[in-house]
Amino acid sequence: MGKPDPAVRALRALVAVSPALDPAIENVVCIPCFRRPQYLRRTLQSLAGQRTSRRFAVVMVENDASNSKSVPVAAEYLASGRLSGLCVIEPRQGNCHAINAAFETALQMFPLATSFLMIDDDETASPDWLEQMVGTAEATGADIVGGPVFPEFDDERKRGLRRHPAFAPAYDASGPVPVIYGCGNCLIRRAVFDRLGIPAFDVRFNFLGGGDTDFFYRCRRLGLRFHWAAEAAISETVPRSRTSLKWLAMRGLRIGAINYHVQRKATPTVWLRAKLTAKLLAALPLSLSYAAHAVLTEREWTIAMHPVTVAIGSVLAAFGLEPQPYKASKIVS
């Protein structure tokens, strides 16, 4: 397994740590944090209330070095003993920088750990989440375990969007699956990092998002095994801003751009890239038929427009045009 650049590691500041931290802990939960301290408190409370006899630690990464509003919340939970672990600041802003910092810190600080889980700082874990995830990995021998993230809308009138591809879980039932797409509810075994190397997440996806999709597709190409644990549920707070027509359209464009970049990495020659672009252009009219079908079956036009915006996003990305929603200037508290 590759090792983090010492210069990069030196940039990260350790800002909080629990008393008597035990490096022999075998399960570590990683939490990237950015400008959501009020939600982080709920995340940590859900972890403190886990029903499990398994010992685990948390590694939090504050990715807003200038304000660091997550640090006081992290320090409070660590100092009180409600959770064991640590918090570091990753000064290089970007989604993949933060995730890489979390996993690299966890790998270094807990050398005997075999399971590395992740939850976002706007999510809460169900009481049996950790037990279900680790138990599934042990029982199945899977390299990677994924679980559902269910939306909790601030605006209850938007409950119909639960079926929207932006919010609906990838799978309904537990069992082996070909791949998972997001790291907001996942478990990755240490051996996976040995295979993929460090840094694990491609920082070219920093501001677009999709570094997790790219990571999992690389794992799939290496023949690693995926399993879905439907009972290991997490809930995600969805503010009103993420249910607007503009946000949903931009989400579709972003997914399309991510799909393009993930596929482009597997097309090393000019000829293959030209074929990929032609395929994406051909998908545009096909997406209209998908949209028409969705109008009839879902009766929710924001769901129907999703395949069209995804197809448009892929084509725009092929010509160098794409959204960058994870830039700090575009993220509000």
N, C-alpha and C positions, 0 to 999 in steps of 0.2 A: 504494500500500500504506500502511495506517495505521502510525503509529509508536508504540512503547511510551511510556506516560506517563513523563515524566522523573522524577517523584516515585517511581514504582514501580521504575524502573531504579536509582535512587539507593539503594534498600533492599538491593539485591543486592550482596554483597561478593565481590570477586575474591580468592580465597584461595590459588590455585596456578596457575602458568603455566609452560609449557615454555620453555627458552632459545630466543631468536631465532625467535619465533613468526612465521610467514609469512602475512600476510593475503591472499595471492594463491592460497591453496589452494582447490581447486574442489569438494572433497567433504568433508562434515563429518558425523561420527557423534555423535548426541546421546544422553546417558545420564542419565535421572533417577535419583537415588540416595536411598534411605531405609532406614537401619538394617540393611543387609546387606553390611557391608564384606568379609566372608569370601567372599561370592559375587561382589562387584564385582571382587575380585582375579582371579577366573577369567574374568570378562567381559573385563577389560583384557588379560589374557594371550592370549585368543583373538583380540583385535584386533591385538595386537602381532605375532601370527603369521600375519597375512593374506598370502596369495599373490597379490600384485598389484603392478604397477609404478605404479599411480595414487597420487599423494600425497593423504593425508587427515589431518584433524585430529579430535580428540575434544573435545566440550563436555560436561562433567559438572556436574550441578546437585545439590548437597546440599540436601535438603528437611527436614532435622532440625537446625535452627539451634542448639538447646540442647545437643546432644551432638556432632554432626558427625563421626561415626565413619568416614564414607566419605572425609573429606578427607585423612587421612594416606596412605591407599592411593592416592588420586588424585595427591597430591603426589609420592609415591615414583615412580610410573610417568612422570610428566611431567619430574621433575628428572633421572631417569636417561637420558632421551632415547629410551626404548623407545616412547613415543608423543608426538606433538605435540598441543598443545591447552591447555585451561585448565579450571579448576573454579571455580564460583561457588556462593554460598549464597543460596537463595531462602527468606527468613524466613517467608513466608506459607505455612502448611502446607496441602497439598492436591494431589491428583494432577494436576489441570489447571494449577495455579499452577507446578508443577515443570516440566511439559512446555512450557508457554508460555515459561518462563524459558530453557529449553534452546534452543528454536528462535529466540527473539528475540535471545539472546546470539550464537548462530551467525550469524544474518543480519547482525547489526551488526559482529561482529568479522571476518567473512570476506566482504567485499562482492563478491568475484568468484566465490564459491561458487555452483554451480548445482544441486547435489544434496545433500539433507539426509536422512540416514538416522537411524533410531532403533533402539536395542536396550535392553532393560531390564537392571537391575543384578543380576538372578538368571538371566541367560541367557548362553550362550556361542555364538559364531558359528563356523560351519564355515570351513575355511581359505580357500575361494573365495567366501565370502559377499559381500564388498564388490564384488569383480570381477563376480560374477553380477548383483548388483542394479544397479550403475551401467551395466554393459554392456547389460542388458535395457532400461533406460530410454533409452539412446542408440539401440539398434537398433529399438525399437518406437515411439519418440516418446511413450510413455505419460507422463501427468502424475504418476501415482502407481503405485508397484510394491510389491506385497506378497509375502511368502514364508512358508513354513510354520514353525511353532514346535512342536517335538516334545518331549513331556514325558519327563523322566528322574526316575523315582520313587525317593525314598529307601527306600520299602518296596517291594521287588521283587514282593511278593505282589499289588500293586495294578496290575500291568501290563495287566490286562484293561480298565482304565479308559482306555487309549489311545484307544478308540473313543467314549468319552463326549464329548458336545458341548462340555463345558467344556475339553477338551484336544485334540480332533481338529482338524487344520487345516481351513479352510473349503473348500479345493479340493485336488484330487489332481494335476492336470496343469497344465503351463505354458500360458499363453495369455491373451487378453483376458478380463476378467471384469467383471461389472456394478458391483461395489463390493467393498472389503475392509472388515473390521470392527474390526481392532485395530492398534495402532501398535507392538506389540512386535517386529515385523519389517517395516519399511516404508522406502520411499524417497519423498520428496516433492520435487518440483522447485520452484525459487525462484518461478517464475511462479504457482504455486498460492497462495502466501502473498500475492502481489500481488492475486489475485482474492478471496481470503477475508478479507483484512485482519488486523489485529493488535488484540487477542490472538486467536489462531487457535482455541484450545480454550475452549469455554464453561465458565466456572468454576462454573456451577450444577451441573455434574457432578463437582465436586471430590471429594466423599466417597462418592457412590454409585458412581462409575466410569462408563464409557461416553462420556466426552468424545471419545474417538477415534471411536467409532461415529457419534456426532452429527456430528463433523467430516467424516468420509468421506461420509456421506449428504448433507451440504450440498454437498460437492464434486460428488457425482453429480447433484444437482439443477441445478448450473451447467453440466453437460455435460462435465466433465473425464473423462479416459480412464484406466482402471485396467488393470493387467496383473499376472498372477501368475507368479512365478519359482519353480517347484517345486524347482529345484536349489539355491536360495539359502537353505539350511536353517540354522535356529537351534535350539538345545536349551535347555530350561527346567528348572531344578531344582524338583521338586515335593516339598515336605516332607510328612511324615506328616499334619500338621494339615490339609492341603488335600486329603486323600483320605477324610476322615471323612464319615459320612452327613450330619451337621449342616452341614459346609462345602458339600457338594454341593447340599444342599437350599437353602441360603442363596444359592449361586451361581445356581441357577435362579430364585429370587425376584428377585435383582438383575438378571439378564438381562431378566426380564419388566418390571421397573420401567424399565430403560433403554429397552426397546422402546417402552413407553408414552410416555416423555418425548420420544423422538426423533420419534414420530408426532404427538404433541401440538403440537410446534413447527410442524408443517405444517398445523395446523387452527386458523386464527386466529379463527373465529367460535364463539359459544356452540352453535349448531346443529351444526356440524361436530364439536365436542368431545363433544356428547351422542351423536352417531352413533358416534364412536370408542369411547366407554364401552360403548354397546350391543354393538358388535362384540366388544369384549373379554369381555363377559359371555357372549356366545354361544360364544366360543372355549373356555370352560371345559369343557362336555360334550364338545366335539370333541377336546380334549386327552386325554380318557380313552380314546377309540378309538385315538389315536396311541400311547398308553402300552401298550394291549393288544397292538397290532401289534409294538411294540418288545420286549415280553416274549417273543413267539414267535420273533422274528428275531435278537435280540441275546442272549437268555438271561442278561441282566444287569439285575437289577431297578433298580439305581441309574441305569442309562441309561433304563429305561422310565419312571421317575418324572419325568425331566427335563421333558418337555412339559407335565406337569401343574403343576409348580412354576413354570415360566415363565408359564403362563396365570394362575395365582394371583397371581404377582408383578405382572403387568400390572394386574389388577383392583385389588389393594391400593394400587398407586401412584396409580390414578385417584381413590382416596379419601384420598390423602395419607399412606399408610403404606408405608415402604420402608426397606431396610437401608442403612447407611452404613459399609461396611467399610473405607474409606480414612481414617477419622478416626484421628488418632495414638493415641488411647486404646485403639483396637481392633487395633492392629498391634503384634505382638511382634517382638523382634529375631531 
